[in-house]
Amino acid sequence: MPDTITIRTDDETEHALEVLTHDGVSRSAAIRQAVLETASRRERAAQMRREILRMDLGTPDGVNVADELTQDRSGER
């Protein structure tokens, strides 16, 4: 048997639950679905970060953007 979870709500949470249950879905089902969807989004975001970190950045072109900006702004002072 799954565990029971108790949450404390505030006005913002109550409003969110009203939005999620306006079509007749029970509070329990709405909360369960929200937890599952949030976990799925976090897993996808973590996977995307891992994929980005593994991307080949190619060969540096020798341009130092920080130096370029410093030179461009040196005349502003």
PDB file of N, CA, C and O in Angstrom, chain B, residues numbered from 101:
ATOM      1  N   MET B 101       0.848  -1.184   0.000  1.00  0.00           N
ATOM      2  CA  MET B 101       0.000   0.000   0.000  1.00  0.00           C
ATOM      3  C   MET B 101       0.887   1.238   0.000  1.00  0.00           C
ATOM      4  O   MET B 101       1.808   1.335   0.811  1.00  0.00           O
ATOM      5  N   PRO B 102       0.624   2.184  -0.895  1.00  0.00           N
ATOM      6  CA  PRO B 102       1.425   3.418  -0.952  1.00  0.00           C
ATOM      7  C   PRO B 102       1.275   4.242   0.321  1.00  0.00           C
ATOM      8  O   PRO B 102       0.273   4.164   1.032  1.00  0.00           O
ATOM      9  N   ASP B 103       2.310   5.032   0.576  1.00  0.00           N
ATOM     10  CA  ASP B 103       2.285   5.920   1.738  1.00  0.00           C
ATOM     11  C   ASP B 103       1.329   7.078   1.517  1.00  0.00           C
ATOM     12  O   ASP B 103       1.082   7.500   0.387  1.00  0.00           O
ATOM     13  N   THR B 104       0.800   7.577   2.615  1.00  0.00           N
ATOM     14  CA  THR B 104      -0.031   8.778   2.586  1.00  0.00           C
ATOM     15  C   THR B 104       0.850   9.966   2.904  1.00  0.00           C
ATOM     16  O   THR B 104       1.678   9.913   3.814  1.00  0.00           O
ATOM     17  N   ILE B 105       0.668  11.044   2.145  1.00  0.00           N
ATOM     18  CA  ILE B 105       1.444  12.260   2.359  1.00  0.00           C
ATOM     19  C   ILE B 105       0.481  13.372   2.747  1.00  0.00           C
ATOM     20  O   ILE B 105      -0.571  13.536   2.130  1.00  0.00           O
ATOM     21  N   THR B 106       0.841  14.124   3.759  1.00  0.00           N
ATOM     22  CA  THR B 106       0.047  15.265   4.177  1.00  0.00           C
ATOM     23  C   THR B 106       0.817  16.533   3.832  1.00  0.00           C
ATOM     24  O   THR B 106       2.014  16.636   4.098  1.00  0.00           O
ATOM     25  N   ILE B 107       0.120  17.495   3.236  1.00  0.00           N
ATOM     26  CA  ILE B 107       0.775  18.767   2.920  1.00  0.00           C
ATOM     27  C   ILE B 107       0.021  19.902   3.600  1.00  0.00           C
ATOM     28  O   ILE B 107      -1.184  19.822   3.838  1.00  0.00           O
ATOM     29  N   ARG B 108       0.763  20.959   3.903  1.00  0.00           N
ATOM     30  CA  ARG B 108       0.150  22.181   4.424  1.00  0.00           C
ATOM     31  C   ARG B 108       0.011  23.131   3.247  1.00  0.00           C
ATOM     32  O   ARG B 108       0.978  23.382   2.527  1.00  0.00           O
ATOM     33  N   THR B 109      -1.176  23.653   3.052  1.00  0.00           N
ATOM     34  CA  THR B 109      -1.400  24.556   1.937  1.00  0.00           C
ATOM     35  C   THR B 109      -1.449  25.999   2.413  1.00  0.00           C
ATOM     36  O   THR B 109      -1.683  26.282   3.588  1.00  0.00           O
ATOM     37  N   ASP B 110      -1.224  26.888   1.479  1.00  0.00           N
ATOM     38  CA  ASP B 110      -1.405  28.312   1.725  1.00  0.00           C
ATOM     39  C   ASP B 110      -2.352  28.816   0.640  1.00  0.00           C
ATOM     40  O   ASP B 110      -2.878  28.020  -0.139  1.00  0.00           O
ATOM     41  N   ASP B 111      -2.572  30.117   0.580  1.00  0.00           N
ATOM     42  CA  ASP B 111      -3.505  30.662  -0.411  1.00  0.00           C
ATOM     43  C   ASP B 111      -3.082  30.342  -1.837  1.00  0.00           C
ATOM     44  O   ASP B 111      -3.914  30.000  -2.677  1.00  0.00           O
ATOM     45  N   GLU B 112      -1.786  30.454  -2.105  1.00  0.00           N
ATOM     46  CA  GLU B 112      -1.274  30.185  -3.447  1.00  0.00           C
ATOM     47  C   GLU B 112      -1.482  28.721  -3.833  1.00  0.00           C
ATOM     48  O   GLU B 112      -1.870  28.411  -4.959  1.00  0.00           O
ATOM     49  N   THR B 113      -1.217  27.833  -2.883  1.00  0.00           N
ATOM     50  CA  THR B 113      -1.390  26.400  -3.142  1.00  0.00           C
ATOM     51  C   THR B 113      -2.860  26.054  -3.324  1.00  0.00           C
ATOM     52  O   THR B 113      -3.215  25.254  -4.190  1.00  0.00           O
ATOM     53  N   GLU B 114      -3.708  26.657  -2.508  1.00  0.00           N
ATOM     54  CA  GLU B 114      -5.149  26.408  -2.651  1.00  0.00           C
ATOM     55  C   GLU B 114      -5.644  26.869  -4.013  1.00  0.00           C
ATOM     56  O   GLU B 114      -6.454  26.191  -4.644  1.00  0.00           O
ATOM     57  N   HIS B 115      -5.162  28.014  -4.464  1.00  0.00           N
ATOM     58  CA  HIS B 115      -5.553  28.506  -5.795  1.00  0.00           C
ATOM     59  C   HIS B 115      -5.090  27.518  -6.872  1.00  0.00           C
ATOM     60  O   HIS B 115      -5.846  27.180  -7.782  1.00  0.00           O
ATOM     61  N   ALA B 116      -3.842  27.062  -6.754  1.00  0.00           N
ATOM     62  CA  ALA B 116      -3.320  26.097  -7.734  1.00  0.00           C
ATOM     63  C   ALA B 116      -4.168  24.828  -7.736  1.00  0.00           C
ATOM     64  O   ALA B 116      -4.460  24.279  -8.799  1.00  0.00           O
ATOM     65  N   LEU B 117      -4.559  24.364  -6.565  1.00  0.00           N
ATOM     66  CA  LEU B 117      -5.390  23.160  -6.492  1.00  0.00           C
ATOM     67  C   LEU B 117      -6.767  23.403  -7.095  1.00  0.00           C
ATOM     68  O   LEU B 117      -7.337  22.506  -7.718  1.00  0.00           O
ATOM     69  N   GLU B 118      -7.302  24.592  -6.920  1.00  0.00           N
ATOM     70  CA  GLU B 118      -8.587  24.914  -7.555  1.00  0.00           C
ATOM     71  C   GLU B 118      -8.456  24.852  -9.073  1.00  0.00           C
ATOM     72  O   GLU B 118      -9.335  24.322  -9.754  1.00  0.00           O
ATOM     73  N   VAL B 119      -7.364  25.390  -9.601  1.00  0.00           N
ATOM     74  CA  VAL B 119      -7.129  25.353 -11.046  1.00  0.00           C
ATOM     75  C   VAL B 119      -7.000  23.907 -11.518  1.00  0.00           C
ATOM     76  O   VAL B 119      -7.574  23.529 -12.539  1.00  0.00           O
ATOM     77  N   LEU B 120      -6.253  23.107 -10.778  1.00  0.00           N
ATOM     78  CA  LEU B 120      -6.006  21.721 -11.188  1.00  0.00           C
ATOM     79  C   LEU B 120      -7.221  20.812 -11.035  1.00  0.00           C
ATOM     80  O   LEU B 120      -7.304  19.770 -11.685  1.00  0.00           O
ATOM     81  N   THR B 121      -8.156  21.199 -10.183  1.00  0.00           N
ATOM     82  CA  THR B 121      -9.319  20.334  -9.921  1.00  0.00           C
ATOM     83  C   THR B 121     -10.614  20.891 -10.509  1.00  0.00           C
ATOM     84  O   THR B 121     -11.682  20.330 -10.265  1.00  0.00           O
ATOM     85  N   HIS B 122     -10.548  21.971 -11.273  1.00  0.00           N
ATOM     86  CA  HIS B 122     -11.777  22.598 -11.782  1.00  0.00           C
ATOM     87  C   HIS B 122     -12.573  21.676 -12.701  1.00  0.00           C
ATOM     88  O   HIS B 122     -13.776  21.874 -12.874  1.00  0.00           O
ATOM     89  N   ASP B 123     -11.936  20.692 -13.282  1.00  0.00           N
ATOM     90  CA  ASP B 123     -12.639  19.777 -14.192  1.00  0.00           C
ATOM     91  C   ASP B 123     -13.108  18.501 -13.506  1.00  0.00           C
ATOM     92  O   ASP B 123     -13.483  17.531 -14.165  1.00  0.00           O
ATOM     93  N   GLY B 124     -13.085  18.511 -12.172  1.00  0.00           N
ATOM     94  CA  GLY B 124     -13.605  17.370 -11.427  1.00  0.00           C
ATOM     95  C   GLY B 124     -12.565  16.373 -10.948  1.00  0.00           C
ATOM     96  O   GLY B 124     -12.908  15.393 -10.287  1.00  0.00           O
ATOM     97  N   VAL B 125     -11.311  16.606 -11.269  1.00  0.00           N
ATOM     98  CA  VAL B 125     -10.244  15.721 -10.807  1.00  0.00           C
ATOM     99  C   VAL B 125     -10.117  15.886  -9.289  1.00  0.00           C
ATOM    100  O   VAL B 125     -10.217  16.999  -8.773  1.00  0.00           O
ATOM    101  N   SER B 126      -9.902  14.798  -8.592  1.00  0.00           N
ATOM    102  CA  SER B 126      -9.751  14.889  -7.137  1.00  0.00           C
ATOM    103  C   SER B 126      -8.452  15.604  -6.779  1.00  0.00           C
ATOM    104  O   SER B 126      -7.509  15.636  -7.569  1.00  0.00           O
ATOM    105  N   ARG B 127      -8.420  16.171  -5.586  1.00  0.00           N
ATOM    106  CA  ARG B 127      -7.205  16.842  -5.125  1.00  0.00           C
ATOM    107  C   ARG B 127      -6.045  15.863  -5.103  1.00  0.00           C
ATOM    108  O   ARG B 127      -4.927  16.208  -5.486  1.00  0.00           O
ATOM    109  N   SER B 128      -6.307  14.647  -4.657  1.00  0.00           N
ATOM    110  CA  SER B 128      -5.259  13.635  -4.584  1.00  0.00           C
ATOM    111  C   SER B 128      -4.688  13.332  -5.973  1.00  0.00           C
ATOM    112  O   SER B 128      -3.472  13.267  -6.153  1.00  0.00           O
ATOM    113  N   ALA B 129      -5.571  13.149  -6.942  1.00  0.00           N
ATOM    114  CA  ALA B 129      -5.119  12.846  -8.306  1.00  0.00           C
ATOM    115  C   ALA B 129      -4.374  14.034  -8.898  1.00  0.00           C
ATOM    116  O   ALA B 129      -3.373  13.855  -9.592  1.00  0.00           O
ATOM    117  N   ALA B 130      -4.854  15.253  -8.629  1.00  0.00           N
ATOM    118  CA  ALA B 130      -4.199  16.446  -9.155  1.00  0.00           C
ATOM    119  C   ALA B 130      -2.792  16.599  -8.568  1.00  0.00           C
ATOM    120  O   ALA B 130      -1.844  16.921  -9.285  1.00  0.00           O
ATOM    121  N   ILE B 131      -2.670  16.370  -7.282  1.00  0.00           N
ATOM    122  CA  ILE B 131      -1.357  16.477  -6.625  1.00  0.00           C
ATOM    123  C   ILE B 131      -0.416  15.397  -7.150  1.00  0.00           C
ATOM    124  O   ILE B 131       0.750  15.669  -7.438  1.00  0.00           O
ATOM    125  N   ARG B 132      -0.924  14.180  -7.273  1.00  0.00           N
ATOM    126  CA  ARG B 132      -0.106  13.071  -7.783  1.00  0.00           C
ATOM    127  C   ARG B 132       0.398  13.395  -9.188  1.00  0.00           C
ATOM    128  O   ARG B 132       1.579  13.209  -9.482  1.00  0.00           O
ATOM    129  N   GLN B 133      -0.502  13.886 -10.068  1.00  0.00           N
ATOM    130  CA  GLN B 133      -0.121  14.225 -11.438  1.00  0.00           C
ATOM    131  C   GLN B 133       0.897  15.363 -11.454  1.00  0.00           C
ATOM    132  O   GLN B 133       1.847  15.332 -12.235  1.00  0.00           O
ATOM    133  N   ALA B 134       0.705  16.363 -10.602  1.00  0.00           N
ATOM    134  CA  ALA B 134       1.644  17.493 -10.543  1.00  0.00           C
ATOM    135  C   ALA B 134       3.033  17.026 -10.106  1.00  0.00           C
ATOM    136  O   ALA B 134       4.042  17.489 -10.638  1.00  0.00           O
ATOM    137  N   VAL B 135       3.082  16.124  -9.150  1.00  0.00           N
ATOM    138  CA  VAL B 135       4.373  15.596  -8.688  1.00  0.00           C
ATOM    139  C   VAL B 135       5.061  14.835  -9.817  1.00  0.00           C
ATOM    140  O   VAL B 135       6.254  15.020 -10.057  1.00  0.00           O
ATOM    141  N   LEU B 136       4.311  13.982 -10.506  1.00  0.00           N
ATOM    142  CA  LEU B 136       4.887  13.200 -11.606  1.00  0.00           C
ATOM    143  C   LEU B 136       5.376  14.098 -12.739  1.00  0.00           C
ATOM    144  O   LEU B 136       6.460  13.878 -13.279  1.00  0.00           O
ATOM    145  N   GLU B 137       4.580  15.114 -13.105  1.00  0.00           N
ATOM    146  CA  GLU B 137       4.981  16.020 -14.180  1.00  0.00           C
ATOM    147  C   GLU B 137       6.207  16.845 -13.798  1.00  0.00           C
ATOM    148  O   GLU B 137       7.089  17.073 -14.627  1.00  0.00           O
ATOM    149  N   THR B 138       6.263  17.293 -12.546  1.00  0.00           N
ATOM    150  CA  THR B 138       7.423  18.061 -12.088  1.00  0.00           C
ATOM    151  C   THR B 138       8.683  17.211 -12.116  1.00  0.00           C
ATOM    152  O   THR B 138       9.737  17.671 -12.556  1.00  0.00           O
ATOM    153  N   ALA B 139       8.577  15.980 -11.651  1.00  0.00           N
ATOM    154  CA  ALA B 139       9.737  15.088 -11.673  1.00  0.00           C
ATOM    155  C   ALA B 139      10.191  14.836 -13.107  1.00  0.00           C
ATOM    156  O   ALA B 139      11.390  14.809 -13.382  1.00  0.00           O
ATOM    157  N   SER B 140       9.251  14.653 -14.012  1.00  0.00           N
ATOM    158  CA  SER B 140       9.587  14.416 -15.410  1.00  0.00           C
ATOM    159  C   SER B 140      10.301  15.630 -16.011  1.00  0.00           C
ATOM    160  O   SER B 140      11.293  15.474 -16.722  1.00  0.00           O
ATOM    161  N   ARG B 141       9.801  16.841 -15.727  1.00  0.00           N
ATOM    162  CA  ARG B 141      10.453  18.053 -16.237  1.00  0.00           C
ATOM    163  C   ARG B 141      11.866  18.183 -15.696  1.00  0.00           C
ATOM    164  O   ARG B 141      12.785  18.537 -16.435  1.00  0.00           O
ATOM    165  N   ARG B 142      12.046  17.902 -14.419  1.00  0.00           N
ATOM    166  CA  ARG B 142      13.388  17.995 -13.829  1.00  0.00           C
ATOM    167  C   ARG B 142      14.343  16.979 -14.439  1.00  0.00           C
ATOM    168  O   ARG B 142      15.506  17.287 -14.700  1.00  0.00           O
ATOM    169  N   GLU B 143      13.846  15.766 -14.667  1.00  0.00           N
ATOM    170  CA  GLU B 143      14.695  14.751 -15.295  1.00  0.00           C
ATOM    171  C   GLU B 143      15.080  15.168 -16.713  1.00  0.00           C
ATOM    172  O   GLU B 143      16.231  14.999 -17.114  1.00  0.00           O
ATOM    173  N   ARG B 144      14.118  15.717 -17.482  1.00  0.00           N
ATOM    174  CA  ARG B 144      14.417  16.183 -18.842  1.00  0.00           C
ATOM    175  C   ARG B 144      15.418  17.329 -18.810  1.00  0.00           C
ATOM    176  O   ARG B 144      16.338  17.368 -19.627  1.00  0.00           O
ATOM    177  N   ALA B 145      15.251  18.265 -17.874  1.00  0.00           N
ATOM    178  CA  ALA B 145      16.178  19.398 -17.769  1.00  0.00           C
ATOM    179  C   ALA B 145      17.583  18.912 -17.424  1.00  0.00           C
ATOM    180  O   ALA B 145      18.563  19.400 -17.986  1.00  0.00           O
ATOM    181  N   ALA B 146      17.685  17.960 -16.510  1.00  0.00           N
ATOM    182  CA  ALA B 146      18.999  17.413 -16.143  1.00  0.00           C
ATOM    183  C   ALA B 146      19.632  16.708 -17.334  1.00  0.00           C
ATOM    184  O   ALA B 146      20.834  16.832 -17.567  1.00  0.00           O
ATOM    185  N   GLN B 147      18.825  15.970 -18.085  1.00  0.00           N
ATOM    186  CA  GLN B 147      19.335  15.288 -19.274  1.00  0.00           C
ATOM    187  C   GLN B 147      19.819  16.295 -20.310  1.00  0.00           C
ATOM    188  O   GLN B 147      20.864  16.093 -20.930  1.00  0.00           O
ATOM    189  N   MET B 148      19.075  17.365 -20.502  1.00  0.00           N
ATOM    190  CA  MET B 148      19.477  18.397 -21.459  1.00  0.00           C
ATOM    191  C   MET B 148      20.788  19.048 -21.025  1.00  0.00           C
ATOM    192  O   MET B 148      21.657  19.308 -21.857  1.00  0.00           O
ATOM    193  N   ARG B 149      20.935  19.313 -19.722  1.00  0.00           N
ATOM    194  CA  ARG B 149      22.191  19.895 -19.232  1.00  0.00           C
ATOM    195  C   ARG B 149      23.356  18.952 -19.501  1.00  0.00           C
ATOM    196  O   ARG B 149      24.423  19.385 -19.936  1.00  0.00           O
ATOM    197  N   ARG B 150      23.148  17.651 -19.241  1.00  0.00           N
ATOM    198  CA  ARG B 150      24.213  16.687 -19.496  1.00  0.00           C
ATOM    199  C   ARG B 150      24.580  16.665 -20.979  1.00  0.00           C
ATOM    200  O   ARG B 150      25.760  16.609 -21.324  1.00  0.00           O
ATOM    201  N   GLU B 151      23.582  16.709 -21.854  1.00  0.00           N
ATOM    202  CA  GLU B 151      23.843  16.689 -23.288  1.00  0.00           C
ATOM    203  C   GLU B 151      24.591  17.948 -23.729  1.00  0.00           C
ATOM    204  O   GLU B 151      25.501  17.873 -24.554  1.00  0.00           O
ATOM    205  N   ILE B 152      24.218  19.075 -23.193  1.00  0.00           N
ATOM    206  CA  ILE B 152      24.899  20.329 -23.538  1.00  0.00           C
ATOM    207  C   ILE B 152      26.349  20.286 -23.075  1.00  0.00           C
ATOM    208  O   ILE B 152      27.243  20.721 -23.800  1.00  0.00           O
ATOM    209  N   LEU B 153      26.590  19.771 -21.884  1.00  0.00           N
ATOM    210  CA  LEU B 153      27.948  19.703 -21.371  1.00  0.00           C
ATOM    211  C   LEU B 153      28.824  18.754 -22.183  1.00  0.00           C
ATOM    212  O   LEU B 153      30.046  18.901 -22.199  1.00  0.00           O
ATOM    213  N   ARG B 154      28.208  17.778 -22.856  1.00  0.00           N
ATOM    214  CA  ARG B 154      28.963  16.838 -23.684  1.00  0.00           C
ATOM    215  C   ARG B 154      29.155  17.330 -25.120  1.00  0.00           C
ATOM    216  O   ARG B 154      29.862  16.697 -25.905  1.00  0.00           O
ATOM    217  N   MET B 155      28.523  18.462 -25.466  1.00  0.00           N
ATOM    218  CA  MET B 155      28.625  18.966 -26.839  1.00  0.00           C
ATOM    219  C   MET B 155      30.055  19.377 -27.168  1.00  0.00           C
ATOM    220  O   MET B 155      30.778  19.936 -26.343  1.00  0.00           O
ATOM    221  N   ASP B 156      30.429  19.079 -28.399  1.00  0.00           N
ATOM    222  CA  ASP B 156      31.736  19.504 -28.892  1.00  0.00           C
ATOM    223  C   ASP B 156      31.668  20.999 -29.181  1.00  0.00           C
ATOM    224  O   ASP B 156      30.824  21.451 -29.955  1.00  0.00           O
ATOM    225  N   LEU B 157      32.546  21.749 -28.568  1.00  0.00           N
ATOM    226  CA  LEU B 157      32.552  23.197 -28.752  1.00  0.00           C
ATOM    227  C   LEU B 157      33.360  23.635 -29.949  1.00  0.00           C
ATOM    228  O   LEU B 157      33.413  24.822 -30.268  1.00  0.00           O
ATOM    229  N   GLY B 158      33.981  22.700 -30.603  1.00  0.00           N
ATOM    230  CA  GLY B 158      34.766  23.038 -31.783  1.00  0.00           C
ATOM    231  C   GLY B 158      36.116  23.609 -31.397  1.00  0.00           C
ATOM    232  O   GLY B 158      36.525  23.570 -30.236  1.00  0.00           O
ATOM    233  N   THR B 159      36.792  24.135 -32.393  1.00  0.00           N
ATOM    234  CA  THR B 159      38.116  24.703 -32.193  1.00  0.00           C
ATOM    235  C   THR B 159      37.991  26.181 -31.870  1.00  0.00           C
ATOM    236  O   THR B 159      37.255  26.897 -32.550  1.00  0.00           O
ATOM    237  N   PRO B 160      38.694  26.656 -30.848  1.00  0.00           N
ATOM    238  CA  PRO B 160      38.643  28.083 -30.533  1.00  0.00           C
ATOM    239  C   PRO B 160      39.105  28.912 -31.732  1.00  0.00           C
ATOM    240  O   PRO B 160      40.025  28.516 -32.449  1.00  0.00           O
ATOM    241  N   ASP B 161      38.466  30.061 -31.946  1.00  0.00           N
ATOM    242  CA  ASP B 161      38.812  30.889 -33.098  1.00  0.00           C
ATOM    243  C   ASP B 161      39.842  31.964 -32.770  1.00  0.00           C
ATOM    244  O   ASP B 161      40.205  32.764 -33.632  1.00  0.00           O
ATOM    245  N   GLY B 162      40.308  31.983 -31.532  1.00  0.00           N
ATOM    246  CA  GLY B 162      41.333  32.942 -31.149  1.00  0.00           C
ATOM    247  C   GLY B 162      40.793  34.302 -30.766  1.00  0.00           C
ATOM    248  O   GLY B 162      41.575  35.201 -30.457  1.00  0.00           O
ATOM    249  N   VAL B 163      39.481  34.485 -30.776  1.00  0.00           N
ATOM    250  CA  VAL B 163      38.897  35.766 -30.405  1.00  0.00           C
ATOM    251  C   VAL B 163      38.535  35.729 -28.928  1.00  0.00           C
ATOM    252  O   VAL B 163      37.790  34.858 -28.479  1.00  0.00           O
ATOM    253  N   ASN B 164      39.070  36.682 -28.185  1.00  0.00           N
ATOM    254  CA  ASN B 164      38.755  36.796 -26.771  1.00  0.00           C
ATOM    255  C   ASN B 164      37.708  37.900 -26.633  1.00  0.00           C
ATOM    256  O   ASN B 164      38.029  39.086 -26.710  1.00  0.00           O
ATOM    257  N   VAL B 165      36.479  37.505 -26.432  1.00  0.00           N
ATOM    258  CA  VAL B 165      35.377  38.454 -26.402  1.00  0.00           C
ATOM    259  C   VAL B 165      35.549  39.463 -25.279  1.00  0.00           C
ATOM    260  O   VAL B 165      35.241  40.640 -25.466  1.00  0.00           O
ATOM    261  N   ALA B 166      36.024  39.042 -24.134  1.00  0.00           N
ATOM    262  CA  ALA B 166      36.224  39.964 -23.009  1.00  0.00           C
ATOM    263  C   ALA B 166      37.206  41.060 -23.391  1.00  0.00           C
ATOM    264  O   ALA B 166      36.968  42.231 -23.099  1.00  0.00           O
ATOM    265  N   ASP B 167      38.313  40.693 -24.044  1.00  0.00           N
ATOM    266  CA  ASP B 167      39.286  41.699 -24.489  1.00  0.00           C
ATOM    267  C   ASP B 167      38.670  42.640 -25.517  1.00  0.00           C
ATOM    268  O   ASP B 167      38.903  43.848 -25.473  1.00  0.00           O
ATOM    269  N   GLU B 168      37.891  42.095 -26.436  1.00  0.00           N
ATOM    270  CA  GLU B 168      37.239  42.914 -27.459  1.00  0.00           C
ATOM    271  C   GLU B 168      36.308  43.944 -26.820  1.00  0.00           C
ATOM    272  O   GLU B 168      36.301  45.111 -27.212  1.00  0.00           O
ATOM    273  N   LEU B 169      35.529  43.509 -25.840  1.00  0.00           N
ATOM    274  CA  LEU B 169      34.614  44.428 -25.162  1.00  0.00           C
ATOM    275  C   LEU B 169      35.374  45.492 -24.375  1.00  0.00           C
ATOM    276  O   LEU B 169      34.985  46.660 -24.362  1.00  0.00           O
ATOM    277  N   THR B 170      36.458  45.083 -23.719  1.00  0.00           N
ATOM    278  CA  THR B 170      37.263  46.034 -22.958  1.00  0.00           C
ATOM    279  C   THR B 170      37.829  47.107 -23.874  1.00  0.00           C
ATOM    280  O   THR B 170      37.825  48.289 -23.531  1.00  0.00           O
ATOM    281  N   GLN B 171      38.313  46.701 -25.030  1.00  0.00           N
ATOM    282  CA  GLN B 171      38.871  47.670 -25.983  1.00  0.00           C
ATOM    283  C   GLN B 171      37.793  48.612 -26.505  1.00  0.00           C
ATOM    284  O   GLN B 171      38.015  49.817 -26.630  1.00  0.00           O
ATOM    285  N   ASP B 172      36.613  48.047 -26.811  1.00  0.00           N
ATOM    286  CA  ASP B 172      35.513  48.861 -27.309  1.00  0.00           C
ATOM    287  C   ASP B 172      35.054  49.881 -26.268  1.00  0.00           C
ATOM    288  O   ASP B 172      34.681  51.000 -26.621  1.00  0.00           O
ATOM    289  N   ARG B 173      35.079  49.509 -25.011  1.00  0.00           N
ATOM    290  CA  ARG B 173      34.575  50.383 -23.953  1.00  0.00           C
ATOM    291  C   ARG B 173      35.635  51.310 -23.378  1.00  0.00           C
ATOM    292  O   ARG B 173      35.316  52.197 -22.587  1.00  0.00           O
ATOM    293  N   SER B 174      36.884  51.120 -23.762  1.00  0.00           N
ATOM    294  CA  SER B 174      37.952  51.955 -23.183  1.00  0.00           C
ATOM    295  C   SER B 174      37.754  53.424 -23.529  1.00  0.00           C
ATOM    296  O   SER B 174      38.188  54.297 -22.777  1.00  0.00           O
ATOM    297  N   GLY B 175      37.123  53.705 -24.622  1.00  0.00           N
ATOM    298  CA  GLY B 175      36.889  55.093 -25.017  1.00  0.00           C
ATOM    299  C   GLY B 175      35.681  55.717 -24.321  1.00  0.00           C
ATOM    300  O   GLY B 175      35.457  56.920 -24.450  1.00  0.00           O
ATOM    301  N   GLU B 176      34.911  54.938 -23.599  1.00  0.00           N
ATOM    302  CA  GLU B 176      33.712  55.453 -22.921  1.00  0.00           C
ATOM    303  C   GLU B 176      34.021  56.191 -21.639  1.00  0.00           C
ATOM    304  O   GLU B 176      33.178  56.940 -21.146  1.00  0.00           O
ATOM    305  N   ARG B 177      35.210  56.002 -21.081  1.00  0.00           N
ATOM    306  CA  ARG B 177      35.540  56.598 -19.790  1.00  0.00           C
ATOM    307  C   ARG B 177      35.974  57.986 -19.896  1.00  0.00           C
ATOM    308  O   ARG B 177      36.285  58.615 -18.884  1.00  0.00           O
TER     309      ARG B 177
END
